[in-house]
């Protein structure tokens, strides 16, 4: 990898972020306090349930497996004095602000809590709070800070990329981090529109299509997945057809959306409860979806089971290229830490292999650019995507070279497919 990649930056249209945050970044819920009504707490006590209460008012830095300790609360609610996050059971969040509650909700799920999380608020209110937190994060991370990163001499934002920050081996972007800008939300798209190509050039964005699912098919050897990818079928539609027992042509958009959540959720170790929460359905129905998925794709289930066993025995998992990813907590006595490590054992070979593949592609792309007299340069890598700045007349040969290089960066049991778009800004290139 040449130094050209590390020094390059995306051109930033300063006017796009001038004047502070636009109106969509503001939420009237910002000052709405959260509290637990005494009658709600009493209802749980009368039902004979243990209520684990986390008081989030003294906000502390969250870390894997820990939350701020509970404090004394009214009505003698059962409190969990130790800091360890419970794996199951009912949890009540007692928070001072919506942001704290939304952060705690996401934290508990990521830390492995698999039971109900009560916020004593209607689901639509919590949904709004989560949306508020996401918008607030975009505002503080990008809208308020991006202009400060623009280099006065070049007029560009020059990120730093680290190869050792992420455990899976993926490149991590910082100062600023451009890898967490949402792709599918309107807010994220508007931020991406601020990143433009200079006059006479276009941005070329090349993205691996469903690379982690393809790696899962390769590693598991599941015949159903292998056949679907070999035929070039819509894997989410095929999964929906299998799970819902309908003809692929009859799959609805809602069924496909559900299948997409299942496909990616299982890769990340999502439990039936997590799937139920994500889809807004009953836990029993979510479990039925998961069971049916594994019935249709038994190779995936066998791979996951065998990977957990192998990880416990050797303490690490490997990527396709035999790069090791160590799991120090895989045999921990702490159930939350152990289960987190087990989920990592499933996902790390796929994320790690995807990281290896795109790095191999980057090296070849950079060499190709050096060997050809094309006015183009590689300016950014975002997970499974490469972004190039290309002179308009060179877009077609650059697109052809990108597709060829990226699709042959690894030999898998299924084809590597690359989606490539071009545009005046980063959003248009998608």
Secondary structure, 3 states (H helix, E strand, C coil): CCHHHHHCCEEECHHHHCCCCCHHHCCHHHHCCCCCCHHHHHHHHHCCCCEEEEECCCCCCCECCECCCCCCCHHHCCCCCCCECCCCCEEEEECCCHHHHHHHHHHHHHCCCCCCEECCCCHHHHHHHHHHHHHHHHHHHHHCCHHHHECCCCCEECCEEECCCCCCCCCEEECCCCCCCCCCCHHHHHHHCCEECCCCEEEEEEEECCHHHHHHHHHHCCHHHHHHHHCCCCHHHHHHHHHHCCCHHHCCHHHHHHHHHHHHHHHCCCCHHHHHHHHCCCHHHHHHHHHHHHHHCHHHHHHHHHHHHHHHHHCEEECCCCCEEECCCCCCCCHHHHHHHHHHHHHHHHHHHHHHHHHHHHHHHHHHHHHCCCCEEEEEEECCEEEEEEEHHHHHHHHHHHHHHHHCCCCCCCCCCEEEEEECECCCCC
